[in-house]
Every structure is written in structure tokens, then in C-alpha cells.
């Protein structure tokens, strides 16, 4: 039996609403803590990659001076 599109959409939205109520949402404190962890790790990775970029640029620049 073929159901029409509006019925499928309505069913989907009802299921989404039901499933959303079952989700174990993090507390405000957990959200803040996890956000700070993500920002901190992102800054560390950015500093690491920036440092690598500076070192590699320095090496390439000095190699160019030696060979040319």
C-alpha cells in the first residue's frame, strides 16, 4: 500500500519528537566543560601546526639560500 508524502512527513516528525524526548541531554555544566575542552584542544592543535609551519618555512628558506 502506497502512503502519500504528507503522511510520511507527519509520521517522521512525530517519531522525531518522540525520540528527542528520549535523548539524555547534557547538563549546562557538562556543555560548558566539553566546549572548553574542544576550544583548548583546538588552540593546542593550532599552535602545533603553526609551529610546524614556521619551522618548515625556515628550513625551506635556508635550503633555498644554500642551493641557489
Secondary structure, DSSP 4 states (H G I P E B T S, - for coil): -PPPHHHHHHHHHHHHHHHHHHS-PPPHHHHHHHHHHHHHHHHHHHHHHHHHHHHHHHHHHHHHHHH-
